[in-house]
């Protein structure tokens, strides 16, 4: 097995120069750097990652925990983060919490025991806010919350415009003549779920439509809860004429319930989703949806984390809110199609 001194001998440089090339601790001319890299390749030399991390106090690895790897929204976020991190020389370690708080905490502890340089976290629902996050020290281990977060926790946040996107979606339904509009929320312990409910309520207030508590239904951001809550809404003595579903998986459940009841969308029941899936445009009827910039959520969060790790960004936690777009299609009963950018109420 080749050692660092073998690389130095073949490249005709000192072992210190090889170390500088590997750890990027000081300037090495491009020509000399290429000579060292060529020698490493010829000898099939791979630096000891553990020894390197002890010397540089960086592992060049970043952890990311997501709630549900089967949810088609999250892989795009992971891809955005991975592309940025790879370009910056980091390896991404991924954990799937399966929407379970204890599993999420286990991944958090495991990754930090492995001395990762920082964490990207899309939280699973907890109630109350988990103690391990309350005790997290972002100065020692930078953390960026992506898509979901808890108020008051230390750490940077990158989210979509949940309030503005929801507000725009419900206003769209109202402007199409609907007054009996139900909402299937996400778990309200999550701030992004409460924000989507807030956007719904602001739209009703703007048009002076009273809130009907029977129309506010708690979902779990999964297809089953969307299905169950839609069936319950359709059992009401005066059912809604439109449903705003707060994520794509619950929208799938809504569609299943509508089909099972033999109803037509949008003739019998209009539907708008917060979250857009690629096949929503191909479905019949095509699904009106609030499109989130999933890839940009991941890439922006990774850029922020890298700056925290490198020390180029200091100071208090910051929040970045990315614009959504309302993709107007057939399921909302609109005659026009197109994309409208979110704008807050």
Residue pairs with C-beta under 8 A, 6 or more apart in sequence:
2 43
2 44
2 45
3 45
4 15
4 18
4 19
4 45
4 47
5 15
6 43
6 45
7 18
7 36
7 39
7 40
7 43
7 45
8 14
8 15
8 17
8 18
10 39
10 42
10 43
11 17
11 18
11 35
11 36
11 38
11 39
12 35
13 32
13 35
13 36
17 28
17 32
17 36
18 36
18 40
19 25
20 26
20 28
21 28
21 32
21 33
21 36
21 37
22 47
22 52
23 52
23 55
23 56
25 56
28 36
39 45
49 59
49 60
52 60
53 59
53 60
53 115
58 117
58 309
59 114
59 115
59 116
59 117
60 89
60 90
60 91
60 117
61 90
61 91
61 92
61 93
61 114
61 115
61 116
61 117
62 81
62 85
62 90
62 91
62 92
62 93
62 116
62 117
62 118
62 119
62 120
62 302
62 305
62 309
63 92
63 93
63 94
63 95
63 107
63 108
63 111
63 112
63 116
63 118
63 119
63 120
64 78
64 81
64 92
64 93
64 94
64 95
64 119
64 120
64 121
64 122
65 94
65 95
65 96
65 97
65 104
65 107
65 108
65 111
65 119
65 120
65 121
65 122
66 74
66 77
66 78
66 94
66 95
66 96
66 97
66 122
67 74
67 96
67 97
67 98
67 99
67 104
67 122
67 123
67 124
67 148
68 74
68 96
68 97
68 98
68 99
69 75
69 96
71 221
71 248
71 249
72 248
72 277
73 247
73 248
73 275
73 292
73 294
74 122
74 294
76 294
76 295
76 298
77 122
77 146
77 147
77 294
77 295
77 297
77 298
77 301
78 92
78 94
78 298
79 295
79 298
80 294
80 295
80 296
80 297
80 298
80 299
80 300
80 301
80 302
81 92
81 120
81 146
81 298
81 299
81 301
81 302
82 92
82 298
82 302
83 299
83 302
84 298
84 299
84 302
84 303
84 306
85 91
85 92
85 302
85 306
86 92
88 302
88 306
90 117
90 306
93 111
93 114
93 116
95 103
95 104
95 107
95 110
95 111
97 103
97 104
97 107
97 124
98 124
99 124
99 125
99 220
99 221
99 222
100 124
101 124
101 125
101 126
101 130
103 124
104 121
104 123
104 124
104 130
105 130
105 132
108 119
108 121
108 132
109 132
111 119
112 119
112 141
116 141
117 141
117 142
117 309
118 141
118 142
118 143
118 144
118 305
118 306
118 308
118 309
119 141
119 142
119 143
119 144
119 305
120 143
120 144
120 146
120 298
120 301
120 302
120 305
121 143
121 144
121 145
121 146
121 155
122 145
122 146
122 147
122 148
123 133
123 145
123 148
123 149
123 150
123 190
125 187
125 189
125 190
125 220
126 150
126 189
127 189
128 189
129 150
129 152
129 153
133 150
133 153
134 153
136 143
136 153
136 154
136 155
137 154
138 154
138 155
138 156
138 308
138 317
142 155
142 156
142 305
142 308
142 309
143 154
143 155
143 156
143 305
144 155
144 156
144 157
144 158
144 301
144 302
144 304
144 305
144 308
145 153
145 155
145 156
145 157
145 158
146 157
146 158
146 159
146 297
146 298
146 301
147 158
147 159
147 160
147 192
147 297
148 159
148 190
148 191
148 192
149 155
149 157
149 159
149 191
149 192
150 191
151 191
154 317
155 317
156 301
156 304
156 305
156 308
156 317
156 318
156 319
156 320
157 317
157 318
157 319
157 320
158 297
158 300
158 301
158 304
158 319
158 320
158 322
159 192
159 297
159 319
159 320
159 321
159 322
160 192
160 292
160 293
160 297
160 321
160 322
160 323
160 324
161 321
161 322
161 323
161 324
161 342
161 344
162 192
162 195
162 196
162 198
162 199
162 274
163 195
163 196
163 198
163 199
163 202
163 344
163 345
164 199
164 323
164 324
164 342
164 343
164 344
164 345
165 196
165 199
165 274
165 290
165 292
165 324
165 326
165 342
166 195
166 196
166 197
166 198
166 199
166 200
166 203
166 244
166 246
166 274
166 290
167 199
167 200
167 202
167 203
167 342
167 344
167 345
168 199
168 290
168 324
168 326
168 340
168 342
168 343
169 199
169 203
169 244
169 272
169 274
169 288
169 290
169 326
170 181
170 183
170 199
170 200
170 203
170 204
170 244
170 272
171 203
171 206
171 207
172 272
172 288
172 326
172 328
172 332
172 334
172 340
173 181
173 242
173 244
173 270
173 272
173 332
174 181
174 203
174 204
174 207
174 209
176 270
176 332
176 333
176 334
177 333
178 241
178 242
178 270
178 333
179 209
179 241
180 212
180 215
180 238
180 239
180 240
180 241
180 242
181 200
181 204
181 209
181 215
181 240
181 241
181 242
181 243
181 244
182 212
182 215
182 216
182 217
182 233
182 240
182 242
182 243
182 244
183 196
183 197
183 200
183 215
183 216
183 217
183 243
183 244
183 245
183 246
184 217
184 218
184 219
184 225
184 226
184 229
184 230
184 243
184 244
184 245
184 246
184 250
184 254
185 193
185 196
185 197
185 216
185 217
185 218
185 219
185 246
186 192
186 193
186 196
186 219
186 220
186 221
186 246
186 247
186 250
187 193
187 218
187 219
187 220
187 221
188 194
188 197
188 218
193 221
193 246
196 246
196 274
197 216
197 246
199 345
200 244
201 211
202 345
203 345
204 210
204 211
206 345
214 236
215 233
215 240
217 229
217 232
217 233
218 225
218 229
219 225
219 226
219 229
219 245
219 246
219 247
219 250
221 246
221 247
221 249
221 250
222 249
222 250
222 253
223 249
223 250
223 252
223 253
223 256
224 253
225 250
225 253
226 245
226 249
226 250
226 251
226 252
226 253
226 254
226 257
227 253
227 254
227 256
227 257
228 253
229 250
229 253
230 243
230 253
230 254
230 257
230 258
231 257
231 261
233 239
233 240
233 243
234 257
234 261
234 263
234 269
239 269
240 269
241 269
241 270
242 266
242 269
242 270
242 271
242 272
242 332
242 333
243 254
243 269
243 270
243 271
243 272
244 272
244 274
245 251
245 254
245 271
245 272
245 273
245 274
246 274
247 273
247 274
247 275
248 273
248 274
248 275
248 276
248 277
248 280
248 289
249 275
250 273
251 271
251 273
251 275
251 280
251 287
251 289
254 271
255 265
255 271
255 283
255 287
258 265
258 268
258 269
258 271
263 269
265 271
265 285
265 331
266 285
266 330
266 331
266 332
266 333
267 333
270 331
270 332
270 333
271 287
271 288
271 331
271 332
272 287
272 288
272 289
272 290
272 331
272 332
273 280
273 287
273 288
273 289
273 290
274 289
274 290
274 292
275 289
275 290
275 291
275 292
276 287
276 289
276 290
276 291
276 292
276 327
277 287
277 289
280 286
280 287
280 289
280 327
280 329
281 287
281 327
281 329
284 330
285 329
285 330
285 331
286 329
286 330
286 331
286 337
287 329
287 330
287 331
288 326
288 327
288 328
288 329
288 330
288 331
288 332
288 334
289 326
289 327
289 329
290 324
290 325
290 326
290 327
290 342
291 324
291 325
291 326
291 327
291 339
292 322
292 324
293 322
293 323
293 324
296 322
297 322
300 320
300 322
304 313
304 318
304 320
307 313
323 341
323 342
324 341
324 342
325 339
325 340
325 341
325 342
326 339
326 340
326 341
326 342
327 338
327 339
328 334
328 336
328 337
328 338
328 339
328 340
329 337
330 337
